[in-house]
C-alpha cells in the first residue's frame, strides 16, 4: 500500500496573501534562517526578512515581513527578467518549476486584464523583489515541511475598493479575479481587500479547491497574520498539515545470517478486506506530462492506488483511462482533484471488494549494506518479497557491483516459503 506524504489545507476565510502564507509555514516550525539562506541568491543589500509574533483580535499569529532597503531597485518586474532569475536560481528543480508556474499564472492574468502580451506585461502593483521573496519563500518553506499536496477553502476576497495604478477599483481587483477563476470565492463586508495577486497566484497554481477540510491525521496548525487588524474577524490565514491514507509498517533488521525460518521475520501490519471505490475517467485532450503531477495530487487526497491505461475512443481517437482506487471517505477529495487537476468533465465510480496480504517493511542486512524489503504474508507464510529498487541501485553504485548480485543476496536471506 502507498504511504502518503503530507497534505496541507489552507483556511482562507480571512483572505490570502504571500506574506500570510509564508507566515503560516514559519508558524509551523520552518526556521526563518532557512528561508533567508535559500533566498540568498537574490540581489544582496536589497531587502531584509523578519518575522514576529503578533495578535489579531486576540489570536496569536506569525507576521512575515519583507523590507526593501534603500537603493533596492523598486522597478516593476517584467516576465523576461523574472524568468531569467528563476532559471538560474540555485534551488531544487521542483521549486524552480513551481515558481515558474506561479509567476506565469501571475503574468498571464495581468496580460489578460490589460490586453497585452506576456512579454509586455509589468507587475504594476507589485515590487519584483517583494513578490519573488513571497513566492519562493513559500515554496522553500513548504519543501522544508515535506508538503506534497495543497487544498484550499473558499477564499474571502473582502470588499470595498483598492487604489491601483489604474485608479480606484472594486475588490477583487481584475488580476485577482482572473487568478481566482476555478477556486471557490465569496465576499465579506470588511471594506478592505483581503486577497492579493501573489496569494491568489500561489493558490491558483498549487492548491485544489475543497470547501470542507479533508480527513487527515493532523500534525500541526500554522497561523500567518495579515498586515491590518480587522474588526469583525481575526486577519489570520491558517494552514493545517497532516497525512491521509497512512499505513503503519513494522521496521526490523535481520542479522547477517539468513533466518532459520520465515516465522522469524515478524510484522505488525494487518491484511485488509472490504469495500473500496473505483473512480475512472477517459481523457483524450491532456498533456502526458501532467499525469505524474495528477497522480501525486490523488495520492495526497487519499487514493490507495492510481494507474493509467491506453484506450481508443469513438472515431478511433487515442486516449488514456485514468483509474483511482480510494476509500469511500476520500471520494469528495478525489472528485475535487480530478476536476481541478485534469481536463475531464465527468467521472464514473463504483464499489468493489478487495483482499490484500499482510505487509511489512523489513530491513535486510547484506554484505553491502541494508536494503528495505516489502514482505507479504498469507496465513503466516511469506508469499512475496520485493526489495526496494532504489536501495539496490544505491548500494550497487557505492560498491561497484552488479545490482543483480545484491538482489540475490537479499533473496537468499528472505526466501518465500
N, C-alpha and C positions, 0 to 999 in steps of 0.2 A: 504493500500500500504506500502511496505517495505521502511523504511527510511534508506538510505545507510550511511556507515561510510566513513572515509576519504580514499582517494586513493593518491598514490604518483607516479609521473612519473619522472624517473631518466634519465637525459640527459648525456650520457656517451661519447659525441663526443670528449672529451679530455681524454678518458680512465676512469679507475676506480681503486680505492684503498680503503682500510679500513679507513685510516685517512681522505680521501676526503669525504667519505660517512658520517662519524661522523661529520666532519666539517660542511657539508651542513645542518645537522639537528641542530647543535648548532647555525648556522646562522639563522635558522627558529625560534629560541627562546628557545631551551632547555638549561636550566642553566648548566654550567659545573659542578657546585657544586652537582647537582642532579646525574650526571654520576659518579662523584667521590664517592658519598655516596653509590650508588648502587653497585659499584665495590670494596667497602672497604673490602670484604671478601677475595680478592686476597692477596698474601703474602705482609705483611707490610714491609715498608722500602725497597721496591724492585723497585718501579717506581714512577714517578710523571707525572701528566697530566696537560696540559696547552693549552690555545687557544689564538689566537691573530689575529688581522685584518691585512691582507697583500694585496698587489696588484699584479695581474698577467696581464701583458700588459695593465696596467691602470685600470683594473677592480678590485673592492674590493671583498674580499672573506675571509672566516674564515679558518685559518690553525690550525688543531688539532695536538698536539704533544704528543707523549709518550716517556718519557726519562727513560731509565733503569739506576738505581742508582748503585753505587759501592757496590759490594757484592751481587748483584742480580744474581741468577743462570742464566747464558746465555745458559744453555743446550737446545738442540733441543727437542721439545716435542714429546712424544710417545702417541699413542691412549689411552692406559690404564690410564695414568696419567690425560690426558685431560678429559676423560670420568668420572673419579672419581671426578674431580673438578666440572664438570657440575652437576653431580648427587647430590652433597652436597651443591651446591650454594644456598644461601637464596634469590632466585629470584622467581617470579611468574612461575608457571609450564609451561605456554606457551612460556616464554622467555627461560627457560631451554631446552624445547623441540626443539625450533627453533635453539638454539645454538648447540644442539646435531646434528641436521640435517646439519648445515653449516660445522661443523668440520668433520662429517662423509664424506661429499662430498669432503672436502679438503684432508683427509687422503686416501680416495678411489682413488682419482686422482693421488696422489703421489705413492700409491701402484701399480696402473696400469702402470704408465710410468716407474717404476723401477722394475716391475716384482716381487714384494714381496707381503706379506700378510698385512692386515690392522694392525695387532699387531706388525709386524716387522718394520713398516714404521716410519721414522723420518721426521720431518719438517726441512729439512736441511737448507733451505733458510730463515727460519723464527724463531724468538725467540718465545717460547711458551707463555710467558707473554705478549709480544707485540701483538701477534695475538689474544690472549684471550681478551685483552682490546679493540681492534678494533671491534671484532665480537660482544661481549656482550655490548660494549659501544653503538654500532649502534642499537642493539635490544632494549636496555632500553630507548634510545632516541626516537626511533620510537614509543614505547609504551607510552611514555610521551606525544607525539603529537597525539596519538589516531589513527595512521595509520593502516588501516586494509588490504590494498592491494597494491602491488608494480608492476609497469610496467617499462620497460627499453627500451631505444632506441637502435639502433645499437651501438656496442661497438668498439671504436677505440683502437686497440691493440698497436699502434705505429709501429716502425720499427727498423732495426739495429740489434744489438746483446746485450746480457746481460751476465755478468760474474757470474757464478754459482759455486756451489760445484763440479760440473761435468765439469767445464771448460766453454769456450765461447760457448753460444748457440744463435741461431737466435730467434728473437721475432716473435710470442709469445713463451715463454718457454713451454716445453712439458706439465707440470702440468696445466698451464694456458689454453693452447689449449684444454686439456681434459675437464676442468671445463666449458669452454665456449661452449661446444657442446650443440646444441639446441637453442642457442642465435644467434642473427644476429651480425656479426662482419665485420670489414674492417680494412685496414691499411693505415695510412697516413705517409708521408715522414718526420717524426720527428727525426729519428735517435736514438730514445730512447724508452725504454719500457714504455707503458702507462697503461697496465692492469696488476695488481699484483695478486698473488694467493688468498690473503684474499678478495680483492674486487671481484674477479671472483667467489669465493665460495659463497659470500653473494648474488650475482645476480643469480647464478645457483639455489640456494635454495629458494629464496624469490620472485624473480621477473618473470613476464611474458613478453616475448619479444613483442614489439609493435613499429613499425617503426615511426608512427606519434603519437603525443600527443593525448590522449583521450579527448573527450569533457567533461569538468568539470567546476564547479564553483570555480574559482581559489581563494585560500585563502592566499597563501604565496609562496615565492620562496627563497630557501636557496642555497648559493654558498660555496662549500668546495674547498679549494686550494690544489693543488699538491705540492710536495716538490720543484721542479725545475721550472725555468722560461723558457718557450718555446719561440721560435722566430716567429712562424707562427700562433699561436693561444693562447688564454689565457688558462693556465693549471688549469682549473676550472671545477668541476663537479656541475651541478645544479639539485636540487630536487624541483619539482613543487607539491604542495599539494592542494587538494580541494575535492569537493564532486560531485558525479554523481547520477542522479536519485532521486533528493530530492523533497519531497512534503512538503509544509508548512502546519502545523497543528495549529488550534486555540487551546489555552490552557486557560481554565477558571475554576474557582472554584464555586461550588454551595454552598448554605447555608446549615445549619444543617437540616432545614426542607425541605421536598420534594417540587419541583417546582409545581406551580399551574397548569401548562400545559407544554407540550413538547416544545412549542414555546419559552419558557423562556431560553432554552439551545441553544445558538447560535453557528454558525460555520462559519469560513471564508474560508474553503477549498472548492474545486469545484468537482462536479461529472465529469466523463470522459467518452467519447465515441470516437471511432475512430479505426484506424488500428494499430495493433502491429504485431510482428513476433513471430512465434513459432519455436524454434530450438530443434531438437531431435537427439539422438544418442543411439544405443543399445551397451551395454558394457558387456562382459562376462569374462573379464580377469583382473579386477582391484580389489584391496583390498577394502572391505566395509568401512574400517577406513578412506579412502580418501574422501568419498563423502561429509562429513561435510566441509572439507577444500575447496574442489572444489566449493561447494555452496557459501561459503564466498567470494571466488575469483570472482564468477559470479555476485554476488550482487554488489561487488566493481566495476565490469566492466559495471554496469548499468542495470543489469537484474531486471525486475519487479517482477518476481516470478521464483522459481526453485523447481522442485519436481521430485520424482523418483517413478517407478512402477515396480514390478517384472514381468518378461515375460519369455517365453520359446522360444528359437531359434531353428534352424534346428538341427536335431538329438536329440531333447529334452533337449539341453543344457540350464540350468537356466541362466538368465541374468537380467540386470537392464536397463530399458529405462529411460534415463535422459532427462528431458524436461526443456526448458528455455523459458520464455516469456520476450520479450525485445522490446524496441522501435527500429525502423529501423536504427536510428542514432548510435545505440550501437552494430550493427551486427559485425563489424570488431573486436571489443574488445571481444565480446562473442566468435567468432571463435578462436581468439588467446588464450583465456583462455581454451577453450575445448581441442584444440590441444596441448597446452602446459602443462595442468594440468591432463589430463586423458590419457587413453591408446587408445582412439578411433582413427581410421584412416579415418573417414568420418562422416559427419553430413548431415541431411536433414532439410530444413526450408521452411516455407510457411507463407503467411499473413493470419491473422484472424481479425475479428472485435470484439470489446468488449464494454460492457456498465458497468460502475461501479457506485456505490452510492456515494453521497456526504458524506464525512467522516470528523470527527474531533476527537481530543483527549481532553477530559474534565477531570478535577479533581473533584471527588465527595467526599465531607466530610462525614465521618461516625463517630460514637462514638469512633471508634478505630484508626482513622487517615484517611488521604487522600488516595484515590485509583484512579489511572488513568484508564479511561474508553474510549474505542473506540465507538463512536456513529455514526451510519449510517442512513442517511435520504433519502427518496424519495418523491419528490413533497412536501417538507416541513414537512413531518411526519417521526417520528423516527420509523424505522422498525427493527433495530437490535442494541443490546447493548452488548459489550464484555469487561468485566473488565480485567485488566492486572493481569494475574495469579500470577506473581512474587510479586506484591504488596499485593495481598490477602494472599499469603503464609507468607510473611514477617510480616504482622500485626497479623496473626493467631499465629505465633510463639512468637511474642513480648508480646501478651496479654493472651496467653494460652487458646484461644477459638477455637472452630471448624472453619475451613476455610469456610464451607458452611454457617455459621452464618453471616460472613462478606459479603459473596456473596449475601445473602438475603437482607442485609442492603443496599447494592449498588443498587440492582434491585428495591428495594422499593422506592428509590429516583429518579430513571430514569426508568420509565416503557415504553416500546414500546407501541404506540397507533395506 
